[in-house]
Amino acid sequence: MEDKASQVLSSTKYSTATKQLAGSVLSQSNKKR
């Protein structure tokens, strides 16, 4: 899941809303550690 989210963030073909969603996924998974 994190890998997919970081791929979305680094790609330019996704919209801002999608990147915000991916960013929240990454931040949530970081909190669990």
KOLDREN-699082 format. One record per residue: x, y, z of N, C-alpha, C in turn; residue in three letters. Coordinates in Angstrom, 1 decimal, decimal comma. Example, Ala and Ser with C-alpha at 12.3 -4.5 7.8 and 13.67 -1.06 7.14 Angstrom:
// KOLDREN-699082
n.c1/n.c2/n.c3/ca.c1/ca.c2/ca.c3/c.c1/c.c2/c.c3/gukol
13,2/-5,7/7,8/12,3/-4,5/7,8/13,2/-3,3/7,8/ALA
12,8/-2,2/7,1/13,7/-1,1/7,1/12,9/0,0/7,9/SER
// end
This chain:
// KOLDREN-699082
n.c1/n.c2/n.c3/ca.c1/ca.c2/ca.c3/c.c1/c.c2/c.c3/gukol
0,8/-1,2/0,0/0,0/0,0/0,0/0,9/1,3/0,0/MET
1,9/1,3/0,8/2,8/2,4/0,9/3,5/2,6/-0,4/GLU
4,0/1,5/-1,0/4,7/1,6/-2,3/3,8/2,2/-3,4/ASP
2,6/1,8/-3,4/1,6/2,3/-4,4/1,4/3,8/-4,1/LYS
1,3/4,2/-2,9/1,0/5,6/-2,5/2,2/6,5/-3,0/ALA
3,4/6,0/-2,7/4,6/6,8/-3,1/4,8/6,9/-4,6/SER
4,3/5,8/-5,3/4,4/5,9/-6,8/3,4/6,9/-7,3/GLN
2,2/7,0/-6,7/1,3/8,0/-7,0/1,8/9,4/-6,8/VAL
2,5/9,6/-5,7/3,0/10,9/-5,4/4,1/11,3/-6,3/LEU
4,9/10,4/-6,8/6,0/10,7/-7,6/5,6/10,8/-9,1/SER
4,4/10,3/-9,4/4,0/10,4/-10,8/3,2/11,7/-11,1/SER
3,3/12,2/-12,3/2,7/13,5/-12,7/1,3/13,2/-13,3/THR
0,9/12,0/-13,6/-0,4/11,8/-14,3/-1,6/11,7/-13,3/LYS
-1,3/11,8/-12,0/-2,4/11,8/-11,1/-2,8/13,2/-10,6/TYR
-4,1/13,3/-10,3/-4,6/14,7/-9,9/-4,2/15,0/-8,5/SER
-4,4/16,3/-8,1/-4,0/16,7/-6,8/-4,8/16,0/-5,7/THR
-6,1/15,7/-6,0/-6,9/15,0/-5,0/-6,4/13,6/-4,7/ALA
-5,9/13,0/-5,8/-5,4/11,6/-5,6/-4,1/11,7/-4,8/THR
-3,3/12,7/-5,1/-2,0/12,8/-4,3/-2,3/13,1/-2,9/LYS
-3,3/13,9/-2,6/-3,7/14,2/-1,2/-4,1/12,9/-0,5/GLN
-4,8/12,0/-1,2/-5,2/10,8/-0,7/-4,0/9,9/-0,4/LEU
-3,1/9,8/-1,4/-1,9/9,0/-1,2/-1,1/9,5/0,0/ALA
-1,0/10,9/0,1/-0,3/11,5/1,2/-0,8/11,1/2,5/GLY
-2,1/11,0/2,6/-2,8/10,7/3,9/-2,5/9,2/4,2/SER
-2,5/8,4/3,2/-2,2/6,9/3,4/-0,8/6,8/3,9/VAL
0,1/7,5/3,3/1,5/7,4/3,8/1,7/7,9/5,2/LEU
1,0/9,0/5,6/1,2/9,6/6,9/0,5/8,7/7,9/SER
-0,6/8,0/7,6/-1,3/7,1/8,5/-0,4/5,9/8,8/GLN
0,2/5,4/7,7/1,1/4,2/7,9/2,3/4,5/8,7/SER
2,8/5,8/8,6/4,0/6,2/9,3/3,6/6,3/10,8/ASN
2,4/6,7/11,1/2,0/6,8/12,5/1,9/5,5/13,2/LYS
1,6/4,4/12,5/1,5/3,1/13,0/2,8/2,5/13,5/LYS
3,9/3,0/12,9/5,2/2,5/13,2/5,7/2,9/14,6/ARG
// end
